[in-house]
């Protein structure tokens, strides 16, 4: 069923409750699963991707259970069971790549089964890197199915592509302490992995394992380290915050988020300062962060490189449709390999409602143009569904196809979006 988006009747004003970061939660799950003992991950993401990862760990013999808004993990100290049946991963790239790393420690062969789209997403560079480390792995049977032979993670030096997905690098890094010898990872290509690798290292450190970042740009993971169980608090998801800041920008409104620390490990925390420079102001005090805009259409376009914050591109694109002057977004060619070909889908769908978008080798150019209503198909891409909804706050007649796909990262998105049209005492 499609979802019709009502136009905001005036400036929005709301307190938005963000979910726990999916990226941080999934990294914490892997570290906790490899620790020896019980860990609690607080404010865990309730996304579909995290649920798939938890289910996969359960199949690998590591118990993960929900306790309110937390996840309790019974780590097995690196002991991993090879299940009889394939582990389903859907279209969750993080789930597949992280679990394949864990599967290198299993007591047999682990088979993973993804969706049709998963077979179109890049995996060969990751398989090649695993093989260089001694792992026997390959695509098997049919598209979207992959097998990993456990007990074969030897270690050593490896060159790994970092310009397609940060998850290749993070997966090997997190399982590295359990390899037979030290692992030295040499990233190859433009560094889209930098902020996510920093996040991976921070989460590992919380579980008492260290990674050395060498002067030549390589990362060394010492074998023999062991994760320790404990309590871990997940930050709010600032990738999700970008959509609400964009909504405030185009409606001359404001949104408030809490709790927000000034010491985030997420690269997407930079979205607040970026959007503040473009279209508004940011006030951060006492754990509360408020983004407010001066008014829709009162901001100019930008020329910006977003390779360090690729997940905020859909939200920023929706916002820049309403800028007074043209914009250019660079450094995001790898978005072609997400849940959809994110660049092609954004441009083709938005052209249907009148947007003027031209794709380039590494991004897109946006020219302001009158927009009309219409049905926008996100192609099962959660971030596109959310970004298209923001446009509907300003353009009458926007409807979103398959709106339920937002559950991949932000199941409560539609509830939080509904707050934008209602002024309450708690939202002022």
N, C-alpha and C positions, 0 to 999 in steps of 0.2 A: 504494500500500500504506500502511495506517495504521501509526502508531508508538505502541506501548504505553509508558507512562512508569512505571518502577518507583518505588515509594515509597522515600524515603531511610530507611535503617534507623536513623539517628541524626543527630547534628549533622554537617553537611558540613564538609569542610576541603580546600581545593584551591588550587593555583596555576593561574590561568586565563590562557591566551594569547589576547589580543584581536587581531583583525585590524586593519589600518590603517583609519583613518577613511574611509568612503566619501565623505562630504561634502567632506573636504579633498582627497582624491585627485582627485575629479572637477573641482574648481576648479583644482587644479594642472595637470591635463591640458589644460584650456582655455588657461591662460596659457602653458604650454610649447608648445602647438600654434601659438600666434600669435607666439611668439618666433622669431628668426631663428637657427637652429642647434640643436645637440643638447642636450637636457636629460635628466636621470635623476631619476625619482621613486622614492625609496626607501621600503620598507615599504608599498608601494601596496596598496590594497584589492583583494582577489581576488573581489569580488562580481560577480553577474550584471550589475548596473547599470553598473559600471565597464567590464566587458567589452563591453557594448553601446555605451558611449560611445567606447571605443577603436576598435571596429569602425567606428562612424560617422565618426570622424576619418580613419581609413584610407580610407573611401570618398570623403571630401572631399579626398583627396590628401595627407594628413599622416600619415606613417608612425609607428605606435606598435607597439612590440614588447616582449614580455616577456623579462626577463633575470633568472632566479631569482625572487626576490620583488620585483623592481623593474620599472618600466616605463621604457623608453627612447623618447623622443619626438624626431622629426626635424622641428622647427618650420620653417615656411615664411615667417615674417615677415609674416603677414596675407594671404598669397596662398592662395586657397581654390578648389578645383576643384568644379564642379557635376557630380555623377555621373549616369550615364544612367538608373540604376534607383533606386527609392525606398530610403531609408535606414531599416532596421527599428529601432524603438525599444521594442517590446514594451509593457510597462506601467511603464516607467521615466520618471517625470515629469521628473527632473533631466536625464536624457539628452536627451529631446525639447527641453526649454526651453533648455538650454545650447547644443545643436547648432543650434537655430534662430537663436540669436544669432550663432554663427560663420557660418551660411549667409548672413547679410546681407552678407558680404564676398565671396561666391562670384562666379565669372565667368558665372553663368547661374542657372537656376531649380533649386532643390533641393527634392525631395519627401520627406517623412517619413511613415512608416507605423507606426501603433501598434496595440495590441490593442483588443479591444472595450471593455474597461474604460477605456482611455485616452480614448476618445471621450466618456466620462461625466465626466471630470475637467476642471476649469475651465481654459480656454485663451483665451476671448474677451478678457478684460482685457489679456492679454499681447499678443494680435494688435493690439488697439486702440492700445496703447502703441507698438508697433513702427511702426504706420501713422503715428502722430503724429510719428515721427522720420524719416518719408519712405519707410519700407520697404513694398514691395508684398508682401502675404502674405494667405493665407486658407485655410480648410478647402476641400478639393477632393474630387471624385468620390464618396467615401463616408465614413462615420464613421471617425475615427481617422487620416485622411490629411490632411496639411497641406503647403502649398507656400510657399516663400520665394524671392523674386526677389533675387538677389545684386546688389551694387554700388549699393544704394539707401539705405544708412544715412547720412543727412545729418547728423542731430544736432539740437540745440536743446533747448528745455524740454519736459518731458513729465510728466504726472501718471500715477501707476501704482499699482494696488491692491497693498497690502502686507498686507492682512488675510486673504488666501486662500492665497497661497504666497510664500515668500521668493525662490523661484527666478526669478520674473519680474524682480524688481529686480536680482538677482545676474547674470543672463544679460546684460542690457543694460549693466550696469556693467563687466563683464569685457571686452566687445567695444568699449566706449566709446572707448578710446584710438585706435581705427582708424576712427572716424567722421570725416566731412568737417569738422564743426565741434564745439565743445564740447557736451556733454550735461549738462543739469541735471535730475535726477530728483527729483520731489516725491512721496514716499510718501503714499498715501491710505488711511485706515482704521487700526484698532488695530494696533500694531506687532509682529506675530508675526515680522516679518523681522529685528528688531534684532540678535539674536545671530548669525544667519546672514550678515547684511550685514557685520557686524564681521569674521567669518571670511573672507568674500570679499575685503575690503579688506586683511586681513593677508596672504593668499596673493598677491594682486596686488603688494603691497609687496615680497615676497620675490623677485618677478620684475621689480622696478624700475619699477612703475607706481603712481601715487598717485591717491587719491580724496579730495576735500575734503568734509568734513561741515560744512555751514554752520549758522549759528545758528538759521535758520528750519526746520531739520530736513531740508533738501534735500541732495542729494549732487551734486557737480560733478566730471565726468570730463573732463579736458582732452584735446582732440584733439591728435594729433602725437606723443604718447608712444609708446614701443615697449618691449615686453617683452624682457628679456634672458635667454638660456638659462643653465642652471646646474643644480646638484644641489639637490634638495628632499627633506627628510625628513618623512614623514607620521606624525602622532601616532596612537596606538592609538585605536580607536573606543569612546568612552565611552558612547555610546548602547547598545552591546552589553553594557557592564559592568553596566548597570542590572539586567539579568535575573539576573545572578549575585549581586548584592547583595540582590535580592529573595529569591532562594533561600536565602541565608544568614539573612535575617531570619525566614523562616517555619520554619526548621529549627534555629534556635539555633546556627548555625555561623559559619564565616568563609571569606573568599576573599581571595586576594592577586593583585595585578596588577603587572606590571613590563615595560618601564620606564614610569614615570608622572612627568611634569614638573609642577611646581606652576604653570607659566605656560602653560596650555593656551589655544588659540584657540577651543575648542569650548564653546558654552553648556552642553552636557550634562555638562561637568565638574562642574557644580553638583549633580549627582545624589548625589555622595558626601556632601556636607555635608547635603543634604536628608534622605537616608535615615539618615544618622548621627544627626540630630536626632530622627527618628521612632523608630528601632528598634535603635540600636547605637552603635558607635564607629568612628572612622576614624583610622588611624595611617599617616602618610606620612613616610618618611625614606629617604634614599639611593636615590631613584628607585623604591622599592617602596611600594605603597599597599595596606594591608590593611583590609578592612571586616569587623567582627565584630559579632554580635548577642547580646543578653542572653538571648533565648529566644522561641520562637514563642508568640504570643498575649499577650505581656507588654507590647505597645505599644498606644497609643491611636490612634484615627483622626485625620485632619487635615482642615483646610479650607485648600486651597492653590490658587493660580493658577499654572498651568504653561504659559502661552502662550510663555514663553521656553525651555521644554524639552519640546516636544510629543512628541518621540520616546520619552520615558521613561514616557509615560502608560500604555501596556499593562503594563509591568513593575510600575509602582506600583499599578495596579488589582489585579493578582494578589496583591500583598503586602497591600493593604488589605482584601482579603476575609477575612483572618485577624486583623484588629485587634479590640480589645475594644469599641470604640465606633464609631459611624457616621463616614463621611468624605464630603467634597465636593471635587471637582476642577473648577476653573473656568478660563475663558479658552481653551478648546480646541475651540470650535465648528468651526474649520477642519479638524479631523480627519475630518470627513465627506467630504473630498475627497482622501483618500489612496488607497493601493492598493485599499482597500475603503472603504465608509462605516464608518470605524473605530469610531465611537461606537455605531452601531446594531449592528454585528457583535459587538462586545464584549458589549453588554448582552444581545442575543438568545441568543448562544451560552452565556454564563455563567448565564443564567436556566434553561437546560436542565439544569444540574447543581445547581440550588437557590439560586443567588446572588440577592440582592435588590438590584437596580440600577435606579435611575430616572434617565432622561435629562432634562436641563434645556436651556434655550436655548443655553448656552455650555459645557456639560459634563455631569457625572453626579454622582449621590449614591449611596453604597454603604452598605448596612446589613449588619452581620455576620449570617450565617445558616449552618446546617449544609449542607455540600456533599456530593454523591454523585458516583460515577464516571460516565463516559459518554464518547461520542465527540464531540470538539470540532472543528468545521470552521473553519479560519482564513480561508477564502475567498481563498486564494492570497496572503494578507497575511503577509509574513515576520515582522513584529513580533508579530502575534497568535499565530502558531504558537509562537514562543519564550515568550511570556507564558503561554500555556495549558500548556506543558510544565512551567513552574515550579509551577503548581498541582498537577500530578501528583506532585511530590515529597512532597506532604502528604496528598493525597486519593487513596485506592486506586481503581484502575479507570479512570484517565484515559487516553484514547487520542487522538492527534492525526492528523487527516486531511491528506493531501498534505504530509507533513513536509518534502519537498524544497524547498518554497518559501522556506526560510530562506536559500538560496543567493543570494537577491536582495541580501543585505547581509552575511551571516555564514555562509559555506559550511561552516565547521568547528564550527558551534554544537553539533551532536549529539555530536561527539567531546569537546568541552570540557564539555558537560553530564555526560557519562559519568564525568568525573573527580570529580564531586561526591560520588559514592558510594564512592570509594576513598581511603583515607588512605595517603599515601606520605611518604617522607622529604622529597621536594621540595615537598610541599604543606603541610608543617607550619610 
